[in-house]
Amino acid sequence: MDTAGGNTSCKHKKFFRKITIISTFGGLLFGYDTGVINGALPFMAQRDQLDLTPFTEGLITSSLLFGAAFGSLAGGRLADRIGRRKTILNLAFLFFIATIGCSFAPNTSVMIICRSLLGLAVGAASVTVPAFLAEMSPAEQRGKTITQNDLMIILGQLLAFTCNAVIGTSMGEYAHVWRFMLILATLPAIFLWFGMLIVPESPRWLASKGKVGEAFRVLKHVREENCAKAELTEIKASINRETEINRATLKDLSVPWIRRLVGLGIGIAVVQQITGVNSIMFYGTQILQKAGFARDAALVANIGNGVISVIACTFGIWIVGKVGRRPLLLTGLAGTTASILLIAICSITLQGTPVLPFIVIGLTITFLAFQQSAVSVVTWLMISEIFPLRLRGLGMGISVFFLWMMNFLIGLTFPVLLDQLGMSSTFFVFVVLGASAILYVKKYLPETKGRTLEELENDFRSNQGVRKASSGKGEINM
């Protein structure tokens, strides 16, 4: 029999691949909806359209992120209550309705409301889809499967940048061209909704609701029968263990070591955002126009940012298993900060020269190479690694909420800063923030590679984690 990893027959492998492709369209929608604003905004802002100011540009862009912060909190609870599959079905419908609302928005207020609703779907998908994939995957494929969703998010952004360029350069003379860019997101939403109709529910969720027989039937679709029996036994044992765990609540933040650990999770989340990555992902076309590219040239050049993001993310997924988290994060932060510093300097020294736009696109590509291969990969991984099981729900929930809220603040303020301070001064702000992030990581962030959750918990209980990190050793020793 043809097997995958000795556990999954060819038939099972094919069915599981279908499940993965369909469900990761949630990640594709996440990426497209966060990336499409990059090219749509210059057209949307025109006086005969929504007539946007720098502040309302920021508000429209960041309203999705504000909604995502609350969607990430609600998504996990909803998925626990009604099931992963049904939650993703509802999210596909919300993606569709909110996209229609954005595409036909007659004014700024309606656009902000619809973008906020879209953000709820994005945030909920960011927690529900990975959980669903983790619970459907065979153990030996789990890491690879979950990272496919991360790749789909970045592919969604690349798709958005490419569609923006094609539509913007071929239909730029039409006043409502931005509406065509936005409405394309209804297509993957429709595919996701119909696709999820043929996808089974998570066997782990079914077992947690006492539907053990149904869980076994699902497992037999993606595993050989003997493996399905063994995994069902493990699932039931895991559920029994979890019912015995006294999970942490907000009241536990009064305990100093828990407060330190949650604070570290928030710090890691903030570090990822203050590099300025989403100023480029959301406003890359405007940055390139400020540097000297014409509108159409900026739309096309911005595709380079999407391409390097996909390549760098793929490389990052590979290298993160080879080296320590802490040195990789420090290397990434050094690279992003240096790239932003060079953009700021060149914006002053080469202002008005024909070479500046090409230098800026080269530096944004360099920035994203460091960000996507090191900073983003490590921060998401460490947020999932530093919390012991009892604290994971509380710690990750708070950390991801702060990540989205910092994302919201940067998305809101960047166009205002760009308008009031100019490009060089705005990027100097990110240089200061990037340098602060490096100092924070060097002082407070421990190494987690090769460490058990129990070892990390013991170190933070005794405050060794911070002491070892600040000594520069990185590795925490008992």
Buried (B, 14 or more C-beta within 10 A) or exposed (E): EEEBEEBBBEEBBEBBEBBBBBBBBBBBBBBBBBBBBBBBBBBBBEEEBBEBEBEBBBBBBBBBBBBBBBBBBBBBBBBBEEBBBBBBBBBBBBBBBBBBBBBBBEEBEBBBBBBBBBBBBBBBBBBBBBBBBBBBBBEEBBEEBBBBBBBBBBBBBBBBBBBBBBBBBEEEEEEEBBBBBBBBBBBBBBBBBEBBEEBBBBBBBBBBBEBBEBBBBBBBBBBBEEBBBBBBEEBBEEBEEEEEEEEBEEEBBEEEBBEBBBBBBBBBBBBBBBBBBBBBBBBBBBBBBBBBBEBEBBBBBBBBBBBBBBBBBBBBBEBBEEEBBBBBBBBBBBBBBBBBBBBBBBBEEBEEEEEBBBBBBBBBBBBBBBBBBBBBBBBBBBBBBBBBBBBBBBBBBBBBBBBBBBBBBBBBBBBBBBBEEBBBBBBBBBBEBBBBBBEBBBEBBBBBBEBEBEBBBBBBBEEBBBEBBEEEEBBBEE
